[in-house]
Amino acid sequence: MNEVLERRLEFLRLEAKGLTLCEIVKALSEKYQTSERNIYYDAETRGTWQPVLTQLFELDKARLILVNRYDYLYGMASFHFQTAG
């Protein structure tokens, strides 16, 4: 896989995990041995490359993953809320 494509996919994964842009830039610049400016450029231009990337994947599968993750997080939050008092 092209390194830029791989780096941008990793960018989206890290962002989905809740990392800040600064954390993402630091992690990806170290992992892919590239300048931080390249990662910031990816963030600035994501409006052009993200739609292209999302067309490459099965969105139904991604939706199921998101729904399952939401259900898990909701369950954990509910459990913690009920046991906190």
N, C-alpha and C positions, 0 to 999 in steps of 0.2 A: 504494500500500500504506500502511496505517496506520503512522504513525511509531513507535508503541509496538511493534507487531508487528515492524517492520523492525529496531528497536533490539534486541529480544529475540533475533531470529534472528542478528544480528551478535554478540550476547553469546555464544551457543552456538558460533558459528564461532571466535571468539577463544579461547574456553575449549578447544575441540578442538585449537587450534594450540599449546596449552600455556602460554598467558599466565596470570599470576597474577590474582587478583581485583583487586588494586590497579591493575595495568596495564590491565585491562579497564575498570575504572571511569574511569580517567583518559582513556583513548582514546575511550570512548563518550560521556562527558560533554562532551568537546570537539567530537566529530563531530556530535552531535545537539543541541548547545547546551542541555543540561539539567543539573540539579544532580546532583552525585555521589550524593546521597541517593536519587534516583530509580533509579539503577543498582544501588545496594545493595539497594533495595526489590525490584528485579527478581530479584536473587540470593536474597533471603530467601524470596520467594514462588514460586520456580521450580517447586516441587512442584505448584502448581496450573496454571501456564500451559504448562510444557514438554510434558506429555502431550497437551494440545490441539494444540500446534504440530506435534508429531511425527505426529499423525493426518492432517495436511494433506499429507504428503509420501509418496512411494513409498519404503518402507523397504527393499525389495529393492535398489533403486539405491544407497541409502545404505550398505547392507551391502557391496555390491561395491566401492564407493569405499574403505570402511574396509579391506577385505581387500587391495585393491591397494596402499593406503598402507602397511599392515603388511608386505606382501611387499617393497615397496621399502625400507622402513626396515631390515628384517631383512637384506636383501641388502647394504645399505650398512654395517651394523654388522659383518656377517660379513667383508666385504672389508677394513674397517679393522682388525679383529681379526687377520686373517691377515697383513696387511702391516705390522702394528705391530712384530712380532718380527723 
